[in-house]
Amino acid sequence: MVKIQLDDLRVIETREVPPHEVKRILRIVEDNQKLLMEAWCDYFGY
């Protein structure tokens, strides 16, 4: 599990995920940050 703060792309928590995979996941989230933030705000009504 990897928990990432979307607004500033901070890794909050990782469990049983190798560091190279955390970097890969972070890169994917960064590439899609705008879309993810919009979806988050739409879902939660922000």
C-alpha positions as CSV (number, residue, x, y, z in Angstrom):
1,M,0.0,0.0,0.0
2,V,1.2,3.5,-0.8
3,K,-0.6,6.5,0.5
4,I,0.1,9.8,-1.4
5,Q,-1.0,13.4,-0.6
6,L,-2.3,14.5,-3.9
7,D,-1.9,18.3,-3.6
8,D,1.8,18.2,-3.0
9,L,2.6,14.6,-4.1
10,R,4.0,13.6,-0.7
11,V,4.3,10.0,0.2
12,I,2.5,9.7,3.5
13,E,2.8,5.9,4.1
14,T,4.1,2.8,2.5
15,R,3.6,-0.8,3.5
16,E,5.3,-3.8,1.9
17,V,6.1,-1.9,-1.4
18,P,9.7,-1.9,-2.7
19,P,11.2,1.6,-3.1
20,H,11.5,1.3,-6.9
21,E,7.7,0.6,-7.1
22,V,6.9,3.6,-4.8
23,K,8.9,5.8,-7.3
24,R,6.9,4.2,-10.2
25,I,3.6,4.8,-8.5
26,L,4.5,8.4,-7.6
27,R,5.5,9.1,-11.2
28,I,2.1,7.8,-12.4
29,V,0.2,9.9,-9.9
30,E,2.3,12.9,-10.8
31,D,1.5,12.4,-14.5
32,N,-2.2,12.3,-13.7
33,Q,-2.3,14.7,-10.8
34,K,-4.7,17.2,-12.3
35,L,-7.2,14.5,-13.3
36,L,-7.0,12.8,-9.9
37,M,-7.5,16.1,-8.1
38,E,-10.5,17.0,-10.3
39,A,-12.1,13.6,-9.6
40,W,-11.4,13.9,-5.9
41,C,-13.0,17.3,-5.7
42,D,-16.0,16.2,-7.8
43,Y,-16.6,13.2,-5.6
44,F,-16.3,15.0,-2.3
45,G,-17.9,18.2,-3.5
46,Y,-15.0,20.6,-3.0
